[in-house]
Amino acid sequence: MDTTYTNLRIALNSFLQKHSFWKVLIFLLNGFVFVLIGLQLPGILSIKELGRYSVPALLGYGLALSGVVLLVRFVWIFSLDYGAYLWRRWRYPFSPIAATPWPELAVLSWAGMRGVVSLATALALPLTLAGERLFPQHSLILFLTFFVIVTSLLAQGLTLPWLVRHLHLQAPQAQAATEEQQLRVALARYSLTFIDKQLPPDTPDHVVQELKRAFSYGTNSTVSSCPFFPEPPTPFQQMLGKHLLVVKAQRELLVELQEAGDFEEALVHKLEQELDIALLALRLRVENGQVALATL
């Protein structure tokens, strides 16, 4: 029993360290890219080809392109959300999520600031084409890309707090708690449906009832805890094996919901981490002989 818990602590510590490492690495890479944006800007402004255009013309092109980008994002966000809502109602009838309120979609659309992807696309354009012909309007494309990036970061970024207050949106912390509650309820309902319809038909009734009791929490945690016994009796072996099946099904559902964009990515990752830890704990018990493999 002591060896099992020691192995579990080591595995969980390793998992959490890897998760923290990737978060820090992504943060550093994002910061490095925006430093590159600042270093590239003076070189773009000094390109002689831009001298063919007057300053008002360049500013007009930049503002027009920024407006088109913002308008396209508004149309895309609103239409995509409504389409996703109709698809979700058909695909996941157990989900309690309603259509996203328009103020939230407006803020989401306004928060679409340009940056890394736009810069990488512009810088990836070749200087010359086949036959040593210069890429048409190469310098203008780079300038307009930087203009849209700077405009979106300054205009949209600085006005975003005002827009949130003006639309009287729910406080971010309370909104996040509400969304997390909704996701946990959806997972609980899916778990009960899985227990009723997907478990092997030879599962004893008392195991089914105990699983329903364990997974009908819905509000407190992502996964319920199984008691630990050094030499579990046969009913507990069956319970732990079926428990592992339900947790795996929850993990698959979270992946589908993340791909569908129904919930915030950070929230999905948080619950995925809880499920990964639960799966790791259950698998360690299996590997240490706590559950007969025939029950899985």
N, C-alpha and C positions, 0 to 999 in steps of 0.2 A: 504493500500500500504506500509506504514512504517513497519507494522508487518510482511508482507511478506519478505521484504528485510532484516529485523532483523533475521528472521528464516533462511533465505538463508545464511547470513554471519555466523551464529552459526554452521549450518550444514557444510559449506565449511571449516571453521576453524577446526572442529572436524575431517573431512576427511583428511586434510593436516597433522594434528598432528599425526594421526594414521599411515599415510604413512611414516613420518619421524621417528617415533618410531621403526617401523619394519626395516628400513634401518640401524639405529644405532645398533639394536639388532643383526642383521645378521653380521655386521662388527665385533662386539665384540665376537660373537661365533666363527667366522673364526680365529680371532686372538688367542682365547683361545685354539683352536684345534692345531694350529701350536706351541704354547707353550708346549702343551702335547707331540708333536713330539720330541722336544728338550729334554724334561725330560725323555722320554722313551729310547732314543738312548744309553746312557751309560749302562743301564741295558741289552739291547740287545747285545752289544759288549762284555759284561762280561759273557755271557752264555758259560758254559764249553763245550757244545756239538759242538760249532764252532771250538774247538781245533782240531777236526778230519780233518779239511780242512786247507790247507796251505793258506797263504795270497795271493799268485798269483792266486790260484784256486778260492778263494772268489771274488777277483777283476775281474777275467775272467768271472765268472758266472754273476756278477752284470752288467758288461759292455755288455755282450751278451744279457741279458734280457732287459736292457735299449734300446739297438738297436732294438730288436724285437718289443718292445712297441711303439717306435717311428715309425718304418716301418708300423706297423699295423694301426697306426693313420693316416699316410699319405694315405695309400690305402683306408681306410674307409672314410676320409674326401672327397677325390677326387671323389670316386665312388658315395657317398651319395649325393654330391652336383649336380653331373650330373643327377642322377636319380630324384632328387627333381626338377631340372630345366625342365626335360621332363614332369613330373607330373604337374608342375605349368603351363606350356604352354597349357596343356590339360584342367586343372581344372579352371584356372583363365585367360582366353584369354584377359581380359581387363588390366592385370598387365603389366607395362612397363619394368619390371625387366628382364635383360638378364642374360646369364650364368656368374657366378662369374669368373673373370680373375684368371689365375693360380698363379700369384704372391701372391694374397690375400689368396688363398687356402694354398699355401706353408707356409705363415706366420701363418695362423690359425692352421695348422698342427704342426708347430714348437712350437707354444704357448701352446700346450697341456701338461702343467706341472702337475706332480702327486702331491697328497696331501691328503686331507681329506678322500675321498672315499677309496683310496688305503689303508690308515692307518686303517680305520674302518674295512675294510674287513679282513685285516691280524690279527688285534687284536681280531676279533670275532671268530677266529678258536679255537676250544677246545684244551685243553692240552692233554686230554685222550679220547679214544674211548670206545666202549662197551668192557667189560672184562678187564678194567683197562689198556688197551694197550695204549702206548704213541702215540700221533698223529705223523705220519711219517714226518720227516724233518721239524718239527714245528719251531725250532730255525732258520734253514736256510731260511725258508719262510719269517720269520720276518726280518732277516738281509737283504735279497734281496729286500724286500718291502722298507725298509728304504734307501737302496742304490739307488734304482730307484727314490725315492722321492728327495733325496739330489742331485743326478746327474741331474735330470731334472730341479730342481730349480736353480742350479748353472750354469750348462752348457747351457741349453736352455734359462734360464732367463737372464743371462748376455750377451748372444750373440743375443738376440732378437732385440735390437735396431740396431745392425750392419746389421742384415738381412733385416730389414725394409728399411734402407738407401741403401743397396746394390741393392735391387730390385726396387728402385725408386718409391715406392708407394706414393700415394697421401697423403698429410698431413692429420692427423686424423681429425682435425676440419673441413677441407673442405670436406673430405670424408663423415663425419657424416651429414653435411649439405646437400650433394647431396643425400644421402640415405633417409634422412627425406623428402626431396622434392619429391622423387620417391614414398614414401609411402603415402604422402598426395595426390599426383596425383592419385594413385591407389584408395584411398578412395573416391575421388571426382568422378572418373569414375564409381565406383561401386554404389555410391549414385544416380547418374543420371540413371543408368540401373535399380536400384531398384524403382525409381520414375516412370519410364516408364512401368515396368512390374509387380511390386508387390503391388502398392497401390490399394485400393479398386476401382472397376470400376466406382462407383458413385462419385468419387472425382471430384469436379468442375474443369473445364479447367483453370480458373484463379488461383486456388490453385496450380495446377500442374506446371504452368508456373512460379509462384512465388517461388516454391520450387526449381525448376531447376536453377533459378537465384541465389538463396541463396546458393545452394550446388555446383555451378560450379566454386567456388573460386579456389580450387585445390592447392594453393601455400601459402596462408596467414595463415590459421588456420585450425584446425581439424573440427570444427563445426561453423556454422554461427550463429549469434545472432538474436533472435526475439525481436522486440520492445515490450515494456511493457506498457499496458494501464490498469488503475484501473477497467474499465468496458469494456472489449473488445467487439467489434461487432462480429456478427456471422462469417463473413469471417476470422477474426483473430482467433476465436475459432477453425475453421477448419484448419487453417494454423498451429497453435501450436500443434494440435493433430497429424497431419501428419508429422510435423517436428520431433516429438518425435519418431514416427515409423522409420524414416530414421536414426536418431541417434542410435537407438537400433540396426538397421541392420549394421551400421558401427561398433558398438561394437562387434557384432558377427563375422564380417569379421576379425577384429583385432585378435580375439582369434584364428581363423583358421590359419591366417598367422603366428602367434606366434608358434602354434603347428607344422606348416610345416617348421619352421626355416628359412623363407625367409628374415627376417630382424633381426637386432640386438635386443637382448632382452631389453636393456635399452631404445632404441628408441620406441619399441612397448609399454613398460610400460609408457613412457612419453605421448604418444598419448592416451593410455587407461585412464590415469589420466584426460586428457582434456575431453574425452568423458564422464567419470564418473561425472565430475563436471557439464557438460552440462545436462546430464540425471537428476542429482540431482536438478538442477535449474528448469528444465521443470516439474519434478514430484512435486516439491514444489508449482508451479503455479497451477497444477492440484488439489493438496490436499487443496489449499486455495481457490478453487472455481473459478480460473481464466479460466478454460477450462471445458466444459461440458464433463463428462465421456463418454457419448454416441458417442463423436467424435473420441475416441481412438480405 
